[in-house]
Amino acid sequence: MLALGVIVGCDRGGQSAAPAPAMQSQASAKPAPLAAMECEISSIVPLLPRRVTHIAVDPSSNLFDVQESTDGADTLFIIGSDGVSNALPLSARAILIAMDEKGSGNIQSIAVGSDGNVYFYFGGGTMRKTVACLGRFETRTGVIRILARENELAEKSGMGDSLALARGELAPAGRTLWLYLHHTDDAVMFNLRPGEIARQGEILLPTPTTIRSADGTLNLTQAGLKLSAGPGDLALVLDVATTALWSIDLTGRADVLQTLVGLPKQLSSAAANSMGDIALFAAPSEPIEPRVQQRIVPADVDTHYPSLLILRGGQISAIPRDDFHAAPGFPLYSMQLDQLIYDAGRDSFVGYDFASGQLVRLRISARRVR
């Protein structure tokens, strides 16, 4: 079986390169289409179905997962090379203890930084007080370190008391850790450097990055945006409302990588491999209708859903459901992946199936001759 790097251009020895924007001039030469591919889907571990679930992976291919609960019992688990899931000391309750606070809350996002540690965003509190933090779980020592509390987050984001309404999302991209704080009336993005964080004490957050889209259509307060890691230090934002997959660089410039018009509404977050090829899992659902004047032409893809979509240089190649392979009895056609991440160590993608509760691995290879 060929590695994904051979099929979609992964070269661990090279540097990350940002993909070319999808909106190229008609005079630009189109890259050669990808070879026919197939996807092997295997179950890693069963989780509870239909839960808000967050996953992350470290350079050694250790997988981390946490599911949000209504009773504040969120706990981080690790799945190592033996495939066994074990609870770690990081939990919602442990975070409150580390902060010397009361109440309850949820771990709203996790990400493995460039330093190999697990970063998290926690939000909760009591009826009288908001408790929130950006923190770090040091995997070697098991220490929970609080990096920025609600006062720092509220001040630097400019949200003030409305921080209580916000959710936090993290995405690791290269040496950068993106933090996206948002609610219906306000939103900001920070980019941090885990390798430059002091060894002890809390930190001062940088000034938020001003996000600018060339056509003015990106609105970070829009509900349903999905943040993920892009090539290099880029952040990716999947935005069904403006029918676009955006890339955001460290200066805050947002560019359209791909129109989403005509694709199913149930799309996973985008996941980029080390050379910038980007994957999306598309489940059967109603097609996305044009919503902005700048994007009215449907995406150029012909496939049967569910499909794994691979974006390279402004072109989409699809692995249709007929080229998915899974163990007998696996609920292949009902899969709904919300978050998708790339595991460089195993050259594959990992996602949580909202419908079945399975944590699954997707491995791509050249399609076998039939």
N, C-alpha and C positions, 0 to 999 in steps of 0.2 A: 504494500500500500504506500503510495507516495505521500509525503508530508504535505501539509497545506502550503508550506513555504514554497514548494516546487510549483504548486498549482497557481497560487495567487501572489507570487512574487515575494515571499518571505525570505529574507537573508539576514540571519542573526549577526553576521559579521559586518554588515553595513550600517550606515546611520539611518535614522528615521527620516522620511521625506513626506512632506505634506502632499496630498493628492491635488491634482489640478481641479479648479472649480468646474462644476457641471456645465455652467453657461459659457461655453466657448464660442468663438466666432465660427460661422459656417465654413470659413476657409481653413480652419485648423484641421489637420489630419487626425482622423479618429484612430485610437490605438486598436491593435488587433484584438478580437474577442477572445475571451478565455476558452480554454479547451473544455470539452464536456466533462462534468463532474458529478459525483454522487456523494451522499452524506450518510455516514454510519452514526446512529443515535443510540447511546447506551445510558442506562440509569446509574447514577453514582450513589445516591442515597435517597430514601423517601423522607419527605418533610410533610408537614400539615398542608393540605390543599387550601387554596383560596385565602392565603394570608399575604399581607404586605411583607415581602421578603427581600433582604439585601445580601448580596454575595460579593466576595473579593477573592483574589488569588495572589500569592506571593511568588517570587522568582523560582522557588523550589517546588512549585505546583501544589503547595498546601492550599486547600480551599477553606474559606471562612464563610459562615452563613449566620444570619440572625433574623428571626421572624418577630414582627411587632405583635404584641398581645394587648388585650383590653385591660388586663389586670396588672400591667407593668412588670411582667415576669420575663421580659426579653433577656436572652442569654446568648452569648457568642459561642459558636461551635467551630471546631477545626476538623477537617478531613485530610489525613495524611496519605502517604503512598500505600498504606495498608487498606485504605478504603473504609476505615472505621471512624465514626463520628464521635468526638469527645468534647465535653463542655469545657470552656475556658473560664478563668476568673472574672472576665468582663461581663457584667450584667447591668440592667437598669438600676437594680438595687445597689450594686457595688459602686456605680457611678455616684449615686446620691450620697453614699457613705464617704466616698473620696472628696466630695464637695462639702461635706458636713451640712447637708440639707435634708429636708423632709419632703414628703409627697410621693408622687409617682411620675412615670413618664415612659418614653420610648426611645430606643436607639433608632434614629431615623435614617442613618446612612453609615456605611463603613467603606474604607478604601485602604489598600496597602500602599504606603508611600515609598519613595525611592530609597529610604533608609531601612526598609523591610519591616517597619512597625505598622500596626493597624490603627488608623485614625478613625474617629467616630464623631458624629454629631448627635447630641442628646437634647431632647426638649420635653418639658413637663413642668412639675411644680405642685403647688397647692391652690386653693381657691383665692388665697391672698397674695401669693408670690409666684412669679415666673422663675423657673429654674431651667437654664439652658447652658450648654457648653460645647466647645470644640475640645476634643481630648485625644489622647494617644495611649494605646495599649502596647506596652513594650513586650514583644513576644519572647524575648530571651529571659527576661526577669519576672514577667507577670505583673509588672507595676502599671497601675492606672494613673496617668498623669493628666491633670486638667490644664489645658493650654490657654483657653480664653473663656471666661464666664459671661453670664447674661449682661452684666454692665458694660463690658468691653464690646460684646457683640452688638448691643443696642446702640452704643455711642458711635462706633465706627461704621455701622451700617446706616445710621441715620434713622433707624426705625423707632427708637425710643420704646415707649410702652407697647407699641404694636408688635414688638418682637414675640410677644406671647402668641400671636397668630401665625407666626412664620414656621416654615419647615426648612430644614437644612439638607443639602445634598452634596456629596463629595465625589470627585473624580480624579484619579491619579493619572497624570500624563507626563511621561518623561521624568524630569526632575521637579515638576510642578504638581502641586495639589490644589485643585480648584474647589472652592467652597461657594455654593449657590444658596443664598438665603432669599426666601420669597413668600409672599402672601398676595392676596388679590389686589392690594393697593400699592405695594412697594416690592422691589426686588433689587438685589445687588449681587455682584460676583467678586470674590477675592481670589488672587492667585498667590500661593504660599510656596516656600522652598523648604521641604522637610530637612534637607541636609544642612540648612543654615539655622535651624532652631536650636537655641541654647539648651544645654544638657539639663538644666534645672530651672524651676520657677515657671511662672506664667509668661505669656508673650503679649506684645502689642501687635494688634492686627495692622496690616498695611492699609493704605487708602484703597477703597474699592476700585476695581477696574471699570472705566466707563465703556459700556458696550455700544458700538456704532455699527448699524447695518447700512450698506450702501443704498438700499432702496427704502429704508425707513420702516420696514414692515415687522421687524423682530420686536416683540414685546415680552420682556422677561416676567411680567406679572401674569401672563396668560396661563391658565390652568392646563395641566397635562404635559408640560414640557419635560423632556427626558434628557438629563445631562449624562455624558459618558466621556471616556478618555479617547482622544483622537491621536493621530500620528504626532510624534515629537511632543511638544508642550501644548498642542492644540486641545481645546475642549470641543466636543460635539454636542449639539442640541437638536433633538428631534422635535419638530414643531408642526403638529397636524393643523393647527389653526392657520398658520401662514403657508401650509403645504410645502415645507422645506426642511431639509437636513442642513443645518448650519455648522460651520467651523468658526471658532473664535480664537484669535491669537493673543499673545501676551499683552499687546497694546489695546486690546478690546475690539479690534476690527472683526466684524462678522460677515462671512461670505457664504453664499448658497453653494453647497456641494451637489445637491440633487433635489429636483422637484419630487414631491410625493403625490402629485395629482394622479389619480387612477389606481394607486396602490391601496391595499386593504387598510382600514382604520386600525386594526389590531396589529401594530408593529412593535417589535422589541426596541430597546435602546440600541444605538449603533455601537459596534465593536470593531476596532482597528487592529490589524496585525502590525508587525514591526516595520513593514514597508509601506504602510498606508492604505492597503486594500481594506475596505470597510464592509462589514456584514450586518444584515438586518434579517430577523426572522419575521415572516409575514403569515399570520393565521387567517383562515377564511373569515371574511367580514365585509361589510359594505365598503365600496370604493370611496376614496377621498375625493370630494368634489372641489373644483376650482373655487378659491375664496379671495384671491387677490389678483389684481390686473396683471401683475408682473409674472404670474405663473398660471397659465390656463391650458397649456399643452400637456397631455398625459405623459407620464414616464414611459420610456421606450422599453417595455418588457412584456413578453408573452409567456405565461406559465400557468400552472395549476397550483392552487393553494391547498394546504400550507406549502411554503417555499422558503428556502434560504437564499436571500439576494446578496450578491457580491458586487460592490461598486468599485470600479477602477477607472480613473481618468475620465469621469463623467459618463461612463457606460455601465449599464447593469447587466450582469449575467445571473441567471436563476438556476437553482437546483430545485426542480419541482418535486412534488410529493411522490411521484413514481420512482424517483431516484433516491428516496430515503430508505434506509434499511435499519430495522430494529428487531429485538427479540419478539417471538410470538406473544401476543397478548398485550404488547405495549400500545397505549392509546395514541397512536401516531397522528391520526387525522384530527384529533381534538386538542392538540398541543396549542398552548397559548403562552409564549415566552414574553415576559415583560422586560426583564433585564438580561442582557447578553454581554459576557466579558470574554476576553481572549486570554488563554493560558499559553504563554510563550514557551514554557518548559515542556509542554506536551503538544505544542503546535495544534491546538484545537480550541473550540469555543465551549463555554459553559453557560447554562441558563437554568432558571427555575420555571417549571411548568405549572402555571397557575391552576390549570384544570385538574391535574392529577396529584400535584404536590411533589413530583419527582424533581430532584436536582439532576440535570442531564448533561452529557457531554456530546458535542457534535464534532465529528472528525471527517474532514473532506479529503477525497482522493480522486484520481482520474477515474472516469466511468469505465467500468469493465465492458468488454465486448460482449454483446448479447447474441 
